[in-house]
Amino acid sequence: MAVEKGRPVLLDDRKARDIARKIGIQVIGSLGVLAKSKHAGYIDAAKPLLEGMQKQGIYFGRQLIEHFLRDMHEM
């Protein structure tokens, strides 16, 4: 359906993302959703939501988090 409609899919799993890209599906992850939400003005800050995700057991690498927060001007 994503290919037919030209819509991205929400995936954080590395293997799933790689497979989706190989078959031509546009992929966005959780941090991408947070970034788009902040840029669109739906949220004021991404960091509290990111921290909430981490408390729920979602893992993001340290370097990824640092890069993301710098890009969001929240570091």
C-alpha positions in Angstrom: 0.0 0.0 0.0 2.8 2.4 0.8 4.3 1.9 -2.7 0.9 2.3 -4.4 0.1 5.5 -2.5 3.6 6.9 -2.5 3.5 7.2 1.3 6.3 6.6 3.8 6.1 3.9 6.4 7.1 4.3 10.1 10.0 1.9 10.9 12.7 2.1 13.5 14.1 -1.5 13.0 17.3 -1.3 11.0 16.7 -4.5 9.0 13.1 -3.6 8.2 14.2 -0.1 7.1 16.8 -1.6 4.8 14.4 -4.0 3.2 11.7 -1.4 2.8 14.2 0.9 1.0 15.4 -1.9 -1.2 11.9 -2.4 -2.5 11.3 1.3 -3.0 9.4 2.3 0.1 10.1 5.6 1.7 10.9 5.2 5.4 10.6 7.5 8.3 11.6 6.7 11.9 10.4 7.9 15.2 12.9 10.7 15.4 11.9 11.8 11.9 8.3 12.0 13.1 9.4 14.1 16.1 11.5 16.4 13.8 8.6 16.9 11.4 6.2 17.6 14.2 8.5 20.2 15.7 9.2 21.9 12.4 5.5 22.0 11.6 4.8 23.6 15.0 2.8 20.7 16.4 5.2 20.3 19.4 7.4 22.9 21.0 10.2 20.5 22.0 11.2 17.0 20.9 13.5 16.2 23.8 10.8 15.5 26.4 9.1 13.1 24.0 12.4 11.5 23.1 13.1 11.0 26.8 9.6 9.5 27.3 10.2 7.0 24.5 13.5 6.0 26.1 11.8 5.5 29.5 9.4 3.2 27.7 12.4 1.1 26.6 12.9 2.4 23.1 16.6 2.5 22.4 18.5 5.1 20.3 22.2 5.2 20.1 24.0 8.0 22.0 25.5 9.6 18.9 22.1 9.5 17.2 20.5 11.3 20.1 23.2 13.9 20.3 23.0 14.6 16.6 19.2 14.7 16.7 19.1 17.1 19.6 21.7 19.4 18.0 19.6 19.5 14.8 16.5 20.3 16.9 18.5 23.1 18.8 17.7 21.4 22.0 21.2 20.6 23.3 
